[in-house]
Amino acid sequence: MDLVDLIVEKRFLGQEFLTWLWWKSEERGGSVELPGEGDVTVVFEKHMLLESGEGESMEKIVCTGLQAELQEARTGLRMGKKLEQARIIIGHRDYEYSFTLAAALMEFRNVRLPKTETTEQDKSESPEEIEGMTLERIYLFEELIKLVNGLFRMFLDVRLSAAWGDELQKIRKWVAKSTVIDHDQGEM
Amino acid sequence: MGLLKGSASFVRFSVLGELPENTLDFIADRVIAFSFKDIDDTYDEYSIGWVSILNMFDSQFQYASYAAGDYITLTLRIDERKVSPAILKKVLQKEEERVRLERQLPKLSRPMKVEIKERVRVDLMRKAIPIPSIFELCWSLSDATLLFFSTNKKIHAVIEDYFKESFGLLIRQQIPYTTAEHLIDEEQLAVLERISPDIFV
């Protein structure tokens, strides 16, 4: 299949991953155990875009808010929408990354790298220092990709196995739970 | 902005195909052969080529190397002369009226209008200062991957073509499906090919 067809037909794969990651991060209070890497903090914040349908029947909702309990987004999930974009903070060891992941095409947007001593040397003039700073930035970008790919691999391992049925049930319970929260608020 | 400083937006590409054995010499030749050529003092409408990531005026890499460790870091610079449609319309109307009065015609013929439009367009284009845009990339030779610092799809098509022209290598964007192909085993791949979307409610 060529890339254009894959983009259309397998669009759901990235969106299911991102939706799964949202659930996964909340399952253990913002922490995901990444095999081989240990605990990684994964926090969804501020900005989300959800999507359902395709072509002309595609519907999107955008949710933003600092104090985001993201009720609108959770309602979107209940309507069968999946997460297409989310602002995520990922922490691993001493590094913290903040970025927006656009799921269908796996675009990394507005990535903020952790600040390190080398990358903050703004006035470096010598070619060696500049190369060092460039390499450090590249290393940090690649670390972020490695973490995201690690989480994606975790998703694939369960999505492509017999365990997916159980996982899906847990996700559905989590989606349904937000209904109860809404219902309670409605009665207050 | 992006690769070297501040916040960055990027996508990842796989680089397909083999480089010759004398890889770095080959890349050195190609980068210079396909480096950016300035069009400020010409009438050319478009120019595309490689420049240094540190300085977009350095197309000969005199001040900094594009090699950093195992990576090739380059900036793709595109200069383009553009005339805004509103300016074209304004100048065109004025010129049509001038010609009509000069030739004492009640109305300009269609071929005349076409000729005036082309003349005005070329004239304005020559006066326009080329608008530069730059896009950074970081090519990992050992991983055969490329980080391209733009999420603009039109520019993705441009970099795919220009990278192929420069280095004779195809690049393919890593979307979730193609990323997955690198992460899983054959058994999982067979399942991946068959799965369809699931409902999460």
Chai-1 contact restraints between the chains, C-beta under 6 A:
chainA,res_idxA,chainB,res_idxB,connection_type,confidence,min_distance_angstrom,max_distance_angstrom,comment,restraint_id
A,L6,B,Y177,contact,1.0,0.0,6.0,A-B,restraint_1
A,I7,B,I175,contact,1.0,0.0,6.0,A-B,restraint_2
A,K10,B,Y177,contact,1.0,0.0,6.0,A-B,restraint_3
A,F12,B,P197,contact,1.0,0.0,6.0,A-B,restraint_4
A,L13,B,P176,contact,1.0,0.0,6.0,A-B,restraint_5
A,L13,B,Y177,contact,1.0,0.0,6.0,A-B,restraint_6
A,G14,B,P176,contact,1.0,0.0,6.0,A-B,restraint_7
A,R78,B,V201,contact,1.0,0.0,6.0,A-B,restraint_8
A,G80,B,V201,contact,1.0,0.0,6.0,A-B,restraint_9
A,L105,B,I175,contact,1.0,0.0,6.0,A-B,restraint_10
A,M106,B,I175,contact,1.0,0.0,6.0,A-B,restraint_11
A,M106,B,P176,contact,1.0,0.0,6.0,A-B,restraint_12
A,E107,B,V11,contact,1.0,0.0,6.0,A-B,restraint_13
A,E107,B,T151,contact,1.0,0.0,6.0,A-B,restraint_14
A,F108,B,F10,contact,1.0,0.0,6.0,A-B,restraint_15
A,R109,B,S9,contact,1.0,0.0,6.0,A-B,restraint_16
A,N110,B,S7,contact,1.0,0.0,6.0,A-B,restraint_17
A,N110,B,S9,contact,1.0,0.0,6.0,A-B,restraint_18
A,V111,B,S7,contact,1.0,0.0,6.0,A-B,restraint_19
A,V111,B,A8,contact,1.0,0.0,6.0,A-B,restraint_20
A,R112,B,S7,contact,1.0,0.0,6.0,A-B,restraint_21
A,E131,B,A68,contact,1.0,0.0,6.0,A-B,restraint_22
A,T134,B,A68,contact,1.0,0.0,6.0,A-B,restraint_23
A,L135,B,A68,contact,1.0,0.0,6.0,A-B,restraint_24
A,L135,B,G69,contact,1.0,0.0,6.0,A-B,restraint_25
A,I138,B,Y71,contact,1.0,0.0,6.0,A-B,restraint_26
A,I138,B,C138,contact,1.0,0.0,6.0,A-B,restraint_27
A,R153,B,L183,contact,1.0,0.0,6.0,A-B,restraint_28
A,L156,B,A180,contact,1.0,0.0,6.0,A-B,restraint_29
A,L156,B,I184,contact,1.0,0.0,6.0,A-B,restraint_30
A,L160,B,Q188,contact,1.0,0.0,6.0,A-B,restraint_31
A,L160,B,V191,contact,1.0,0.0,6.0,A-B,restraint_32
A,L160,B,L192,contact,1.0,0.0,6.0,A-B,restraint_33
A,I171,B,F200,contact,1.0,0.0,6.0,A-B,restraint_34
A,V175,B,F200,contact,1.0,0.0,6.0,A-B,restraint_35
A,V175,B,V201,contact,1.0,0.0,6.0,A-B,restraint_36
